């Protein structure tokens, strides 16, 4: 009798703690004040923002919130509360350990958001084939930048050091040498 493997779970694990969110109080068409969501204590909310951004600096949090607002503008529109909260969720999921990692996570979140906006505009086919080609090229550059940012984050966290081993090899005048990995397995057809 064979045992069947359990079916893979289709549920998404829930985060242990509630995500840090903001609410926008519109000051003018270009700027909004970010405040805690309804019912949240201001100091507790601010401490959660600091933790989400991997910092103890209130100045870093203030500067970051302004940058996120500027990056979260909708095309032909104002600041989007959904956009700001999406960027915050992305950053919080990256779990930055310090301001450098937070800055990289902010760039990653904003690059992703812009790439998705460009892709959505390319799908509309407004402006003909030339417009689609320009949008596709811009999206490809943005997605490549995002992949580079992910790799930079990985190297930043895991160390980007390479180990190079140099061995002394002597080859006589009449001999031949092969440099590289040699696979001794033969593939027969």
N, C-alpha and C positions, 0 to 999 in steps of 0.2 A: 504494500500500500504506500503510495507516495503522498507526501504532504504538499498541499498547495501553498504557495507564498501568499501572505496577506495582500489584499488589494491596496494599492497606494492611496494614501489619504488625499482628498481633494480640498480639505479645509486649509485655509491660510492661518498660520499661528498668529494669535493676537499679541500685540506688544504688552509687556508686563505693566508698564505705566502709560498713562494717558499722554498723547502727543501734545507738545506745546503748540498753542494756536494764538492768533491775534485777532482783534476786531479793529476795523478801521473807522475812525471818526473823521469824516471829510472836512478838511480845512479850506481847500479851494480845489479847482479842477485838476491841479497838478500834484497836490500833496495831501496826505492824510496823516493824522496822528494815530499811531498804533497803541491800542489800549488792551488790557486783559479782557478775555471773553466774559460775558455775563456770569456773575457769581464767583469769579476768581479773585483771590486776594492779590493786591498789587505787588507786594514784596515777594510772596511765594511765586507769582507768575514771573517776576523779573529773575529770581534765582533759577527757575526752570529754564528760562531763555539763556542764561549764562551757562548752565549745564549743557544745554542742547548745542551751544556753540563752542564748548570746550574751553571756556575762559572764566576768569575772575574779574575781568575788566568791564565796567559799565560803559566806558567810552567805546570799547570794541563792539559791544552789543548795539549801542546807539548808531554807530557808523554802519554796522552790518544791516540794521533794519532800514536805514535810508537807502543803502545799495540794493537791498532786496526789493524795496518799493519801486525804485527806478527801473529795475530789471523786470518787474512784474506788471508792466503796463500792457494793456491789450492794444492791438493795432487800432488806430483811430479811436482810442478810448482812454480812460483813466486807469488808475491803479486798481487791480483786482484783488479782493480779499481772498478769493480762492487761490489765485496765483501766489500770493504771499504765503499762505498757509501750506501750499504744495511745496514751495521752496524750503520752508522751515521743516516740513516732514522729511524731505530728501536729506537735508543737512543733519537732522537728528538721527536718521537711519544710518548715516555714515559714521556716527559716533566720533566726532573729532576729539582728539586728546589735547589739542592746543590751538592757538590762533592760526598757525600755518596750515594745519589740516582743515580748520574751519574755512579759511580763505579758499583752499582748493575745493572743498565740498560746495561752497557757494558758487564758484566758477562752474563746477560740474552741473549743479542744479540749473543754473541760468543757461548754460550751453544746451542742456537737454531741452529746456523749455523753448528756446529759440529754434532749435532744430525741429521740434515738433510743429511749431508755428509755420516754419518755412515749408515743411512737408505738407501741411494742410493747405497752404496756398498753392503749392505745385499741383495738388490734386484737383483744384478748381478749374484748371485749363483756361484761366483768363489771360488773354494776351497772345494766345496761339502757341505754336511749338517752340518758338524762341524763348518765350517766357518760361515754359515748362523746363526747358534745358537749363536756363539760368537758375531757376529754383532748385532743380535737382543737383546742380553743381554746388550751389551754396549749402544745401542740406548735406551733401557728401563731405564737404570740408568741415562742417559743424560736427557731424557724427565722427569723423576722424579725430577732430580735436577732443571730443568727449572720450573716445577710446584712449587717446594719449593721456588725458587727465586721470582716467581710471588706472592706467599703468603707472603714472607718477605717484598716485596715492598708494598703490601696492608697494612700489619701491621705497617710498617714504616710511611706510610702516614696517616692512620686512627687511629693509636694508637693500641697497642696490649694489652691494659689493659683488665682485666676481672673483673667483679663485682661478688662478692660472698656475698650472703645474709645469715646470720646465724640467725636463730630464735630459741627461747627457746621452747623446746617441752618436756612435761612431760608425761611419760607413767607409769602407775601403774604396780605392779608386775604381776597381772593376766591378763593384757590387751595385745593386739597385736597392732603393728604399721607397717605402710608401709611407706617407704621413697622413694620419687621420684614423678614423674608426674603421676596423675591418670586421665584416660580418662573415663568419666562416660557414654559415648555413647555405646550402645550395638549394635553389628552387628548380625542381624538375617539372617539365611539362608533360 
